[in-house]
Structure formats: C-alpha cells, structure tokens
Amino acid sequence: MFPNQWTPKYSPTYLEIEEYFGGFNFGGGNGQLDLASLEFDWACG
C-alpha cells in the first residue's frame, strides 16, 4: 500500500488506484478500497 498521507487499517484484501485509472484523472492522490469491509479512503498528495 502506497498512500500519500497515511496507511488505513485495512484487511489484506484491498484495491488501490492511482490518480490516473482507466483513462480518468481523479485530480491527485491514491484511493484504497478494502474489499472485506467495503471501506474507501482517498489520500491527496
């Protein structure tokens, strides 16, 4: 996990996306989605 600000307390199964994902620009930062609890966090950089 490489978040820009802090590391969320997620399970070992998570999905992380960078600011450019599938042709979309999310404006900076990384997003993390915990697949076990479906919690989402966005860290801006």
mmCIF entry with sequence, helices, sheets and N, C-alpha, C, O atoms, coordinates in Angstrom:
data_MODEL
# 
_entry.id   MODEL 
# 
_entity.id                         1 
_entity.type                       polymer 
_entity.pdbx_number_of_molecules   1 
# 
_entity_poly.entity_id                      1 
_entity_poly.type                           'polypeptide(L)' 
_entity_poly.nstd_linkage                   no 
_entity_poly.nstd_monomer                   no 
_entity_poly.pdbx_seq_one_letter_code       MFPNQWTPKYSPTYLEIEEYFGGFNFGGGNGQLDLASLEFDWACG 
_entity_poly.pdbx_seq_one_letter_code_can   MFPNQWTPKYSPTYLEIEEYFGGFNFGGGNGQLDLASLEFDWACG 
_entity_poly.pdbx_strand_id                 A 
# 
loop_
_entity_poly_seq.entity_id 
_entity_poly_seq.num 
_entity_poly_seq.mon_id 
_entity_poly_seq.hetero 
1 1  MET n 
1 2  PHE n 
1 3  PRO n 
1 4  ASN n 
1 5  GLN n 
1 6  TRP n 
1 7  THR n 
1 8  PRO n 
1 9  LYS n 
1 10 TYR n 
1 11 SER n 
1 12 PRO n 
1 13 THR n 
1 14 TYR n 
1 15 LEU n 
1 16 GLU n 
1 17 ILE n 
1 18 GLU n 
1 19 GLU n 
1 20 TYR n 
1 21 PHE n 
1 22 GLY n 
1 23 GLY n 
1 24 PHE n 
1 25 ASN n 
1 26 PHE n 
1 27 GLY n 
1 28 GLY n 
1 29 GLY n 
1 30 ASN n 
1 31 GLY n 
1 32 GLN n 
1 33 LEU n 
1 34 ASP n 
1 35 LEU n 
1 36 ALA n 
1 37 SER n 
1 38 LEU n 
1 39 GLU n 
1 40 PHE n 
1 41 ASP n 
1 42 TRP n 
1 43 ALA n 
1 44 CYS n 
1 45 GLY n 
# 
_struct_asym.id          A 
_struct_asym.entity_id   1 
# 
loop_
_struct_sheet.id 
_struct_sheet.type 
_struct_sheet.number_strands 
_struct_sheet.details 
AA1 ? 3 ? 
AA2 ? 2 ? 
# 
loop_
_struct_sheet_order.sheet_id 
_struct_sheet_order.range_id_1 
_struct_sheet_order.range_id_2 
_struct_sheet_order.offset 
_struct_sheet_order.sense 
AA1 1 2 ? anti-parallel 
AA1 2 3 ? anti-parallel 
AA2 1 2 ? anti-parallel 
# 
loop_
_struct_sheet_range.sheet_id 
_struct_sheet_range.id 
_struct_sheet_range.beg_label_comp_id 
_struct_sheet_range.beg_label_asym_id 
_struct_sheet_range.beg_label_seq_id 
_struct_sheet_range.pdbx_beg_PDB_ins_code 
_struct_sheet_range.end_label_comp_id 
_struct_sheet_range.end_label_asym_id 
_struct_sheet_range.end_label_seq_id 
_struct_sheet_range.pdbx_end_PDB_ins_code 
_struct_sheet_range.beg_auth_comp_id 
_struct_sheet_range.beg_auth_asym_id 
_struct_sheet_range.beg_auth_seq_id 
_struct_sheet_range.end_auth_comp_id 
_struct_sheet_range.end_auth_asym_id 
_struct_sheet_range.end_auth_seq_id 
AA1 1 TYR A 14 ? ILE A 17 ? TYR A 14 ILE A 17 
AA1 2 ASN A 30 ? ASP A 34 ? ASN A 30 ASP A 34 
AA1 3 PHE A 40 ? ALA A 43 ? PHE A 40 ALA A 43 
AA2 1 TYR A 20 ? PHE A 21 ? TYR A 20 PHE A 21 
AA2 2 PHE A 24 ? ASN A 25 ? PHE A 24 ASN A 25 
# 
loop_
_atom_site.group_PDB 
_atom_site.id 
_atom_site.type_symbol 
_atom_site.label_atom_id 
_atom_site.label_alt_id 
_atom_site.label_comp_id 
_atom_site.label_asym_id 
_atom_site.label_entity_id 
_atom_site.label_seq_id 
_atom_site.pdbx_PDB_ins_code 
_atom_site.Cartn_x 
_atom_site.Cartn_y 
_atom_site.Cartn_z 
_atom_site.occupancy 
_atom_site.B_iso_or_equiv 
_atom_site.pdbx_formal_charge 
_atom_site.auth_seq_id 
_atom_site.auth_comp_id 
_atom_site.auth_asym_id 
_atom_site.auth_atom_id 
_atom_site.pdbx_PDB_model_num 
ATOM 1   N N  . MET A 1 1  ? 0.854   -1.168 0.000   1.00 0.00 ? 1  MET A N  1 
ATOM 2   C CA . MET A 1 1  ? 0.000   0.000  0.000   1.00 0.00 ? 1  MET A CA 1 
ATOM 3   C C  . MET A 1 1  ? 0.900   1.230  0.000   1.00 0.00 ? 1  MET A C  1 
ATOM 4   O O  . MET A 1 1  ? 1.827   1.332  0.803   1.00 0.00 ? 1  MET A O  1 
ATOM 5   N N  . PHE A 1 2  ? 0.619   2.163  -0.907  1.00 0.00 ? 2  PHE A N  1 
ATOM 6   C CA . PHE A 1 2  ? 1.434   3.365  -1.034  1.00 0.00 ? 2  PHE A CA 1 
ATOM 7   C C  . PHE A 1 2  ? 0.571   4.631  -0.981  1.00 0.00 ? 2  PHE A C  1 
ATOM 8   O O  . PHE A 1 2  ? 0.562   5.396  -1.945  1.00 0.00 ? 2  PHE A O  1 
ATOM 9   N N  . PRO A 1 3  ? -0.156  4.871  0.120   1.00 0.00 ? 3  PRO A N  1 
ATOM 10  C CA . PRO A 1 3  ? -0.951  6.097  0.194   1.00 0.00 ? 3  PRO A CA 1 
ATOM 11  C C  . PRO A 1 3  ? -0.050  7.315  0.377   1.00 0.00 ? 3  PRO A C  1 
ATOM 12  O O  . PRO A 1 3  ? 1.082   7.197  0.844   1.00 0.00 ? 3  PRO A O  1 
ATOM 13  N N  . ASN A 1 4  ? -0.562  8.475  0.007   1.00 0.00 ? 4  ASN A N  1 
ATOM 14  C CA . ASN A 1 4  ? 0.227   9.709  0.090   1.00 0.00 ? 4  ASN A CA 1 
ATOM 15  C C  . ASN A 1 4  ? 0.308   10.271 1.489   1.00 0.00 ? 4  ASN A C  1 
ATOM 16  O O  . ASN A 1 4  ? 1.300   10.919 1.823   1.00 0.00 ? 4  ASN A O  1 
ATOM 17  N N  . GLN A 1 5  ? -0.706  10.049 2.333   1.00 0.00 ? 5  GLN A N  1 
ATOM 18  C CA . GLN A 1 5  ? -0.724  10.689 3.643   1.00 0.00 ? 5  GLN A CA 1 
ATOM 19  C C  . GLN A 1 5  ? -0.573  9.700  4.798   1.00 0.00 ? 5  GLN A C  1 
ATOM 20  O O  . GLN A 1 5  ? 0.314   9.881  5.632   1.00 0.00 ? 5  GLN A O  1 
ATOM 21  N N  . TRP A 1 6  ? -1.392  8.677  4.873   1.00 0.00 ? 6  TRP A N  1 
ATOM 22  C CA . TRP A 1 6  ? -1.345  7.739  5.989   1.00 0.00 ? 6  TRP A CA 1 
ATOM 23  C C  . TRP A 1 6  ? -1.835  6.377  5.511   1.00 0.00 ? 6  TRP A C  1 
ATOM 24  O O  . TRP A 1 6  ? -2.447  6.278  4.447   1.00 0.00 ? 6  TRP A O  1 
ATOM 25  N N  . THR A 1 7  ? -1.579  5.346  6.272   1.00 0.00 ? 7  THR A N  1 
ATOM 26  C CA . THR A 1 7  ? -1.981  3.987  5.905   1.00 0.00 ? 7  THR A CA 1 
ATOM 27  C C  . THR A 1 7  ? -3.228  3.600  6.679   1.00 0.00 ? 7  THR A C  1 
ATOM 28  O O  . THR A 1 7  ? -3.171  3.494  7.904   1.00 0.00 ? 7  THR A O  1 
ATOM 29  N N  . PRO A 1 8  ? -4.357  3.385  6.006   1.00 0.00 ? 8  PRO A N  1 
ATOM 30  C CA . PRO A 1 8  ? -5.570  2.969  6.719   1.00 0.00 ? 8  PRO A CA 1 
ATOM 31  C C  . PRO A 1 8  ? -5.448  1.543  7.256   1.00 0.00 ? 8  PRO A C  1 
ATOM 32  O O  . PRO A 1 8  ? -4.671  0.746  6.730   1.00 0.00 ? 8  PRO A O  1 
ATOM 33  N N  . LYS A 1 9  ? -6.200  1.226  8.283   1.00 0.00 ? 9  LYS A N  1 
ATOM 34  C CA . LYS A 1 9  ? -6.195  -0.112 8.890   1.00 0.00 ? 9  LYS A CA 1 
ATOM 35  C C  . LYS A 1 9  ? -7.148  -1.010 8.103   1.00 0.00 ? 9  LYS A C  1 
ATOM 36  O O  . LYS A 1 9  ? -8.305  -1.191 8.482   1.00 0.00 ? 9  LYS A O  1 
ATOM 37  N N  . TYR A 1 10 ? -6.646  -1.566 7.009   1.00 0.00 ? 10 TYR A N  1 
ATOM 38  C CA . TYR A 1 10 ? -7.459  -2.402 6.128   1.00 0.00 ? 10 TYR A CA 1 
ATOM 39  C C  . TYR A 1 10 ? -7.043  -3.863 6.245   1.00 0.00 ? 10 TYR A C  1 
ATOM 40  O O  . TYR A 1 10 ? -5.977  -4.191 6.767   1.00 0.00 ? 10 TYR A O  1 
ATOM 41  N N  . SER A 1 11 ? -7.918  -4.728 5.743   1.00 0.00 ? 11 SER A N  1 
ATOM 42  C CA . SER A 1 11 ? -7.617  -6.160 5.710   1.00 0.00 ? 11 SER A CA 1 
ATOM 43  C C  . SER A 1 11 ? -6.566  -6.420 4.618   1.00 0.00 ? 11 SER A C  1 
ATOM 44  O O  . SER A 1 11 ? -6.246  -5.512 3.852   1.00 0.00 ? 11 SER A O  1 
ATOM 45  N N  . PRO A 1 12 ? -6.031  -7.632 4.537   1.00 0.00 ? 12 PRO A N  1 
ATOM 46  C CA . PRO A 1 12 ? -5.035  -7.931 3.495   1.00 0.00 ? 12 PRO A CA 1 
ATOM 47  C C  . PRO A 1 12 ? -5.598  -7.881 2.072   1.00 0.00 ? 12 PRO A C  1 
ATOM 48  O O  . PRO A 1 12 ? -4.830  -7.871 1.110   1.00 0.00 ? 12 PRO A O  1 
ATOM 49  N N  . THR A 1 13 ? -6.925  -7.848 1.925   1.00 0.00 ? 13 THR A N  1 
ATOM 50  C CA . THR A 1 13 ? -7.521  -7.799 0.586   1.00 0.00 ? 13 THR A CA 1 
ATOM 51  C C  . THR A 1 13 ? -8.067  -6.400 0.332   1.00 0.00 ? 13 THR A C  1 
ATOM 52  O O  . THR A 1 13 ? -9.139  -6.043 0.821   1.00 0.00 ? 13 THR A O  1 
ATOM 53  N N  . TYR A 1 14 ? -7.323  -5.616 -0.432  1.00 0.00 ? 14 TYR A N  1 
ATOM 54  C CA . TYR A 1 14 ? -7.727  -4.256 -0.757  1.00 0.00 ? 14 TYR A CA 1 
ATOM 55  C C  . TYR A 1 14 ? -7.330  -3.956 -2.199  1.00 0.00 ? 14 TYR A C  1 
ATOM 56  O O  . TYR A 1 14 ? -6.493  -4.644 -2.785  1.00 0.00 ? 14 TYR A O  1 
ATOM 57  N N  . LEU A 1 15 ? -7.935  -2.938 -2.748  1.00 0.00 ? 15 LEU A N  1 
ATOM 58  C CA . LEU A 1 15 ? -7.636  -2.472 -4.097  1.00 0.00 ? 15 LEU A CA 1 
ATOM 59  C C  . LEU A 1 15 ? -7.183  -1.030 -3.984  1.00 0.00 ? 15 LEU A C  1 
ATOM 60  O O  . LEU A 1 15 ? -7.841  -0.215 -3.338  1.00 0.00 ? 15 LEU A O  1 
ATOM 61  N N  . GLU A 1 16 ? -6.054  -0.712 -4.614  1.00 0.00 ? 16 GLU A N  1 
ATOM 62  C CA . GLU A 1 16 ? -5.553  0.655  -4.583  1.00 0.00 ? 16 GLU A CA 1 
ATOM 63  C C  . GLU A 1 16 ? -5.498  1.190  -6.003  1.00 0.00 ? 16 GLU A C  1 
ATOM 64  O O  . GLU A 1 16 ? -5.030  0.501  -6.910  1.00 0.00 ? 16 GLU A O  1 
ATOM 65  N N  . ILE A 1 17 ? -5.977  2.426  -6.205  1.00 0.00 ? 17 ILE A N  1 
ATOM 66  C CA . ILE A 1 17 ? -5.913  3.053  -7.519  1.00 0.00 ? 17 ILE A CA 1 
ATOM 67  C C  . ILE A 1 17 ? -5.115  4.345  -7.397  1.00 0.00 ? 17 ILE A C  1 
ATOM 68  O O  . ILE A 1 17 ? -5.172  5.041  -6.383  1.00 0.00 ? 17 ILE A O  1 
ATOM 69  N N  . GLU A 1 18 ? -4.372  4.648  -8.457  1.00 0.00 ? 18 GLU A N  1 
ATOM 70  C CA . GLU A 1 18 ? -3.609  5.887  -8.514  1.00 0.00 ? 18 GLU A CA 1 
ATOM 71  C C  . GLU A 1 18 ? -4.501  6.981  -9.090  1.00 0.00 ? 18 GLU A C  1 
ATOM 72  O O  . GLU A 1 18 ? -5.662  6.726  -9.412  1.00 0.00 ? 18 GLU A O  1 
ATOM 73  N N  . GLU A 1 19 ? -3.970  8.201  -9.223  1.00 0.00 ? 19 GLU A N  1 
ATOM 74  C CA . GLU A 1 19 ? -4.796  9.305  -9.713  1.00 0.00 ? 19 GLU A CA 1 
ATOM 75  C C  . GLU A 1 19 ? -5.237  9.096  -11.155 1.00 0.00 ? 19 GLU A C  1 
ATOM 76  O O  . GLU A 1 19 ? -6.287  9.609  -11.542 1.00 0.00 ? 19 GLU A O  1 
ATOM 77  N N  . TYR A 1 20 ? -4.479  8.366  -11.965 1.00 0.00 ? 20 TYR A N  1 
ATOM 78  C CA . TYR A 1 20 ? -4.878  8.033  -13.333 1.00 0.00 ? 20 TYR A CA 1 
ATOM 79  C C  . TYR A 1 20 ? -5.321  6.582  -13.353 1.00 0.00 ? 20 TYR A C  1 
ATOM 80  O O  . TYR A 1 20 ? -4.516  5.687  -13.096 1.00 0.00 ? 20 TYR A O  1 
ATOM 81  N N  . PHE A 1 21 ? -6.587  6.335  -13.655 1.00 0.00 ? 21 PHE A N  1 
ATOM 82  C CA . PHE A 1 21 ? -7.132  4.974  -13.626 1.00 0.00 ? 21 PHE A CA 1 
ATOM 83  C C  . PHE A 1 21 ? -8.138  4.830  -14.760 1.00 0.00 ? 21 PHE A C  1 
ATOM 84  O O  . PHE A 1 21 ? -9.171  5.499  -14.767 1.00 0.00 ? 21 PHE A O  1 
ATOM 85  N N  . GLY A 1 22 ? -7.837  3.960  -15.716 1.00 0.00 ? 22 GLY A N  1 
ATOM 86  C CA . GLY A 1 22 ? -8.769  3.694  -16.808 1.00 0.00 ? 22 GLY A CA 1 
ATOM 87  C C  . GLY A 1 22 ? -9.065  4.893  -17.688 1.00 0.00 ? 22 GLY A C  1 
ATOM 88  O O  . GLY A 1 22 ? -10.177 5.020  -18.202 1.00 0.00 ? 22 GLY A O  1 
ATOM 89  N N  . GLY A 1 23 ? -8.092  5.774  -17.871 1.00 0.00 ? 23 GLY A N  1 
ATOM 90  C CA . GLY A 1 23 ? -8.301  6.947  -18.698 1.00 0.00 ? 23 GLY A CA 1 
ATOM 91  C C  . GLY A 1 23 ? -8.904  8.129  -17.956 1.00 0.00 ? 23 GLY A C  1 
ATOM 92  O O  . GLY A 1 23 ? -9.084  9.196  -18.543 1.00 0.00 ? 23 GLY A O  1 
ATOM 93  N N  . PHE A 1 24 ? -9.220  7.961  -16.681 1.00 0.00 ? 24 PHE A N  1 
ATOM 94  C CA . PHE A 1 24 ? -9.786  9.042  -15.876 1.00 0.00 ? 24 PHE A CA 1 
ATOM 95  C C  . PHE A 1 24 ? -8.694  9.653  -15.006 1.00 0.00 ? 24 PHE A C  1 
ATOM 96  O O  . PHE A 1 24 ? -7.776  8.956  -14.574 1.00 0.00 ? 24 PHE A O  1 
ATOM 97  N N  . ASN A 1 25 ? -8.793  10.957 -14.750 1.00 0.00 ? 25 ASN A N  1 
ATOM 98  C CA . ASN A 1 25 ? -7.871  11.632 -13.854 1.00 0.00 ? 25 ASN A CA 1 
ATOM 99  C C  . ASN A 1 25 ? -8.673  12.061 -12.636 1.00 0.00 ? 25 ASN A C  1 
ATOM 100 O O  . ASN A 1 25 ? -9.591  12.873 -12.746 1.00 0.00 ? 25 ASN A O  1 
ATOM 101 N N  . PHE A 1 26 ? -8.325  11.512 -11.462 1.00 0.00 ? 26 PHE A N  1 
ATOM 102 C CA . PHE A 1 26 ? -9.048  11.815 -10.237 1.00 0.00 ? 26 PHE A CA 1 
ATOM 103 C C  . PHE A 1 26 ? -8.493  13.026 -9.502  1.00 0.00 ? 26 PHE A C  1 
ATOM 104 O O  . PHE A 1 26 ? -8.922  13.306 -8.383  1.00 0.00 ? 26 PHE A O  1 
ATOM 105 N N  . GLY A 1 27 ? -7.558  13.749 -10.094 1.00 0.00 ? 27 GLY A N  1 
ATOM 106 C CA . GLY A 1 27 ? -7.112  15.012 -9.532  1.00 0.00 ? 27 GLY A CA 1 
ATOM 107 C C  . GLY A 1 27 ? -6.004  14.914 -8.506  1.00 0.00 ? 27 GLY A C  1 
ATOM 108 O O  . GLY A 1 27 ? -5.787  15.877 -7.772  1.00 0.00 ? 27 GLY A O  1 
ATOM 109 N N  . GLY A 1 28 ? -5.309  13.829 -8.416  1.00 0.00 ? 28 GLY A N  1 
ATOM 110 C CA . GLY A 1 28 ? -4.189  13.697 -7.492  1.00 0.00 ? 28 GLY A CA 1 
ATOM 111 C C  . GLY A 1 28 ? -4.504  12.814 -6.313  1.00 0.00 ? 28 GLY A C  1 
ATOM 112 O O  . GLY A 1 28 ? -5.604  12.869 -5.764  1.00 0.00 ? 28 GLY A O  1 
ATOM 113 N N  . GLY A 1 29 ? -3.549  12.002 -5.920  1.00 0.00 ? 29 GLY A N  1 
ATOM 114 C CA . GLY A 1 29 ? -3.709  11.134 -4.759  1.00 0.00 ? 29 GLY A CA 1 
ATOM 115 C C  . GLY A 1 29 ? -3.927  9.682  -5.118  1.00 0.00 ? 29 GLY A C  1 
ATOM 116 O O  . GLY A 1 29 ? -3.893  9.302  -6.288  1.00 0.00 ? 29 GLY A O  1 
ATOM 117 N N  . ASN A 1 30 ? -4.152  8.879  -4.097  1.00 0.00 ? 30 ASN A N  1 
ATOM 118 C CA . ASN A 1 30 ? -4.397  7.445  -4.240  1.00 0.00 ? 30 ASN A CA 1 
ATOM 119 C C  . ASN A 1 30 ? -5.674  7.084  -3.502  1.00 0.00 ? 30 ASN A C  1 
ATOM 120 O O  . ASN A 1 30 ? -5.965  7.642  -2.444  1.00 0.00 ? 30 ASN A O  1 
ATOM 121 N N  . GLY A 1 31 ? -6.426  6.166  -4.048  1.00 0.00 ? 31 GLY A N  1 
ATOM 122 C CA . GLY A 1 31 ? -7.621  5.661  -3.394  1.00 0.00 ? 31 GLY A CA 1 
ATOM 123 C C  . GLY A 1 31 ? -7.428  4.216  -2.983  1.00 0.00 ? 31 GLY A C  1 
ATOM 124 O O  . GLY A 1 31 ? -6.840  3.431  -3.727  1.00 0.00 ? 31 GLY A O  1 
ATOM 125 N N  . GLN A 1 32 ? -7.915  3.857  -1.810  1.00 0.00 ? 32 GLN A N  1 
ATOM 126 C CA . GLN A 1 32 ? -7.831  2.482  -1.324  1.00 0.00 ? 32 GLN A CA 1 
ATOM 127 C C  . GLN A 1 32 ? -9.233  2.000  -0.973  1.00 0.00 ? 32 GLN A C  1 
ATOM 128 O O  . GLN A 1 32 ? -9.971  2.681  -0.261  1.00 0.00 ? 32 GLN A O  1 
ATOM 129 N N  . LEU A 1 33 ? -9.599  0.814  -1.479  1.00 0.00 ? 33 LEU A N  1 
ATOM 130 C CA . LEU A 1 33 ? -10.883 0.197  -1.190  1.00 0.00 ? 33 LEU A CA 1 
ATOM 131 C C  . LEU A 1 33 ? -10.630 -1.142 -0.517  1.00 0.00 ? 33 LEU A C  1 
ATOM 132 O O  . LEU A 1 33 ? -10.019 -2.033 -1.108  1.00 0.00 ? 33 LEU A O  1 
ATOM 133 N N  . ASP A 1 34 ? -11.099 -1.288 0.726   1.00 0.00 ? 34 ASP A N  1 
ATOM 134 C CA . ASP A 1 34 ? -10.984 -2.557 1.456   1.00 0.00 ? 34 ASP A CA 1 
ATOM 135 C C  . ASP A 1 34 ? -12.087 -3.481 0.946   1.00 0.00 ? 34 ASP A C  1 
ATOM 136 O O  . ASP A 1 34 ? -13.270 -3.183 1.111   1.00 0.00 ? 34 ASP A O  1 
ATOM 137 N N  . LEU A 1 35 ? -11.711 -4.594 0.334   1.00 0.00 ? 35 LEU A N  1 
ATOM 138 C CA . LEU A 1 35 ? -12.684 -5.499 -0.273  1.00 0.00 ? 35 LEU A CA 1 
ATOM 139 C C  . LEU A 1 35 ? -13.452 -6.319 0.762   1.00 0.00 ? 35 LEU A C  1 
ATOM 140 O O  . LEU A 1 35 ? -14.515 -6.850 0.442   1.00 0.00 ? 35 LEU A O  1 
ATOM 141 N N  . ALA A 1 36 ? -12.955 -6.437 1.979   1.00 0.00 ? 36 ALA A N  1 
ATOM 142 C CA . ALA A 1 36 ? -13.650 -7.193 3.021   1.00 0.00 ? 36 ALA A CA 1 
ATOM 143 C C  . ALA A 1 36 ? -14.763 -6.366 3.662   1.00 0.00 ? 36 ALA A C  1 
ATOM 144 O O  . ALA A 1 36 ? -15.868 -6.868 3.868   1.00 0.00 ? 36 ALA A O  1 
ATOM 145 N N  . SER A 1 37 ? -14.475 -5.093 3.979   1.00 0.00 ? 37 SER A N  1 
ATOM 146 C CA . SER A 1 37 ? -15.469 -4.252 4.658   1.00 0.00 ? 37 SER A CA 1 
ATOM 147 C C  . SER A 1 37 ? -16.077 -3.187 3.759   1.00 0.00 ? 37 SER A C  1 
ATOM 148 O O  . SER A 1 37 ? -16.992 -2.481 4.180   1.00 0.00 ? 37 SER A O  1 
ATOM 149 N N  . LEU A 1 38 ? -15.582 -3.055 2.515   1.00 0.00 ? 38 LEU A N  1 
ATOM 150 C CA . LEU A 1 38 ? -16.017 -2.042 1.555   1.00 0.00 ? 38 LEU A CA 1 
ATOM 151 C C  . LEU A 1 38 ? -15.833 -0.619 2.057   1.00 0.00 ? 38 LEU A C  1 
ATOM 152 O O  . LEU A 1 38 ? -16.602 0.272  1.695   1.00 0.00 ? 38 LEU A O  1 
ATOM 153 N N  . GLU A 1 39 ? -14.809 -0.397 2.897   1.00 0.00 ? 39 GLU A N  1 
ATOM 154 C CA . GLU A 1 39 ? -14.446 0.957  3.319   1.00 0.00 ? 39 GLU A CA 1 
ATOM 155 C C  . GLU A 1 39 ? -13.559 1.564  2.238   1.00 0.00 ? 39 GLU A C  1 
ATOM 156 O O  . GLU A 1 39 ? -12.759 0.867  1.614   1.00 0.00 ? 39 GLU A O  1 
ATOM 157 N N  . PHE A 1 40 ? -13.709 2.881  2.020   1.00 0.00 ? 40 PHE A N  1 
ATOM 158 C CA . PHE A 1 40 ? -12.942 3.576  0.993   1.00 0.00 ? 40 PHE A CA 1 
ATOM 159 C C  . PHE A 1 40 ? -12.245 4.777  1.621   1.00 0.00 ? 40 PHE A C  1 
ATOM 160 O O  . PHE A 1 40 ? -12.825 5.481  2.447   1.00 0.00 ? 40 PHE A O  1 
ATOM 161 N N  . ASP A 1 41 ? -10.991 5.005  1.219   1.00 0.00 ? 41 ASP A N  1 
ATOM 162 C CA . ASP A 1 41 ? -10.231 6.155  1.698   1.00 0.00 ? 41 ASP A CA 1 
ATOM 163 C C  . ASP A 1 41 ? -9.502  6.771  0.515   1.00 0.00 ? 41 ASP A C  1 
ATOM 164 O O  . ASP A 1 41 ? -9.038  6.056  -0.373  1.00 0.00 ? 41 ASP A O  1 
ATOM 165 N N  . TRP A 1 42 ? -9.400  8.093  0.500   1.00 0.00 ? 42 TRP A N  1 
ATOM 166 C CA . TRP A 1 42 ? -8.668  8.800  -0.545  1.00 0.00 ? 42 TRP A CA 1 
ATOM 167 C C  . TRP A 1 42 ? -7.625  9.668  0.114   1.00 0.00 ? 42 TRP A C  1 
ATOM 168 O O  . TRP A 1 42 ? -7.947  10.478 0.982   1.00 0.00 ? 42 TRP A O  1 
ATOM 169 N N  . ALA A 1 43 ? -6.365  9.508  -0.292  1.00 0.00 ? 43 ALA A N  1 
ATOM 170 C CA . ALA A 1 43 ? -5.263  10.296 0.254   1.00 0.00 ? 43 ALA A CA 1 
ATOM 171 C C  . ALA A 1 43 ? -4.756  11.230 -0.838  1.00 0.00 ? 43 ALA A C  1 
ATOM 172 O O  . ALA A 1 43 ? -4.262  10.771 -1.868  1.00 0.00 ? 43 ALA A O  1 
ATOM 173 N N  . CYS A 1 44 ? -4.875  12.515 -0.622  1.00 0.00 ? 44 CYS A N  1 
ATOM 174 C CA . CYS A 1 44 ? -4.423  13.516 -1.596  1.00 0.00 ? 44 CYS A CA 1 
ATOM 175 C C  . CYS A 1 44 ? -2.961  13.843 -1.364  1.00 0.00 ? 44 CYS A C  1 
ATOM 176 O O  . CYS A 1 44 ? -2.492  13.858 -0.226  1.00 0.00 ? 44 CYS A O  1 
ATOM 177 N N  . GLY A 1 45 ? -2.259  14.100 -2.418  1.00 0.00 ? 45 GLY A N  1 
ATOM 178 C CA . GLY A 1 45 ? -0.836  14.387 -2.277  1.00 0.00 ? 45 GLY A CA 1 
ATOM 179 C C  . GLY A 1 45 ? -0.430  15.708 -2.795  1.00 0.00 ? 45 GLY A C  1 
ATOM 180 O O  . GLY A 1 45 ? 0.747   16.062 -2.731  1.00 0.00 ? 45 GLY A O  1 
# 
